[in-house]
Each structure stands twice: as C-alpha cells, then as structure tokens.
Amino acid sequence: MYTLANIKSAKKRILVNETKAARNKAIKSKVKTAVKKVEAAVAAKDTEAAKAALHTAIVEISKAGTKGVYHKKTVSRKIARLSKAVDAIA
C-alpha cells in the first residue's frame, strides 16, 4: 500500500477510509443484485417471484439506508420505483 501521508493520524484515516469503502461497496453490490432480481422477475412477468424478490430487495435497501450507505430519500425512491414496477404486473 502506497500512501503520501506521513502523519500517523492521517495514515490511520486512510486505513479506516479503505475499510469503510470496502464495506459500502459490498452493501451497494448486495442492493444492486437484489434490484436486478426484482427487475428480471418483472420482465418475465412472474408475479410471485417478483413479490418475493421485492421483499428481499426492500430489506437490503433499508439496511443500506440504516447503515448510512444511501440517503433516506434515495432509499424511499428505490423502494417506491420497485414497488410500482411489481404492482404494474400484478
């Protein structure tokens, strides 16, 4: 790992930021996967699969919002759009 920081606190901050970035990336990846599953079920017009996938997607998105990865309005927007898509095929 190459860093420009010479001050101990700055070096620590770099390490903490890397850890947080990795965590945020993993959480965002889970959310994207869940959203893709819902969209795939909607595209296939599979109502039951879409509803099940929507439930898991809502859980993942809400967790991401709670952990501060997404803003609360982003969370509600994502959930609303997915719910609207699922309701359209129901």
Secondary structure, DSSP 8 states (H G I E B T S, - for coil): ------SHHHHHHHHHHHHHHHHHHHHHHHHHHHHHHHHHHHHTT-HHHHHHHHHHHHHHHHHHHHTTSS-HHHHHHHHHHHHHHHHHH-
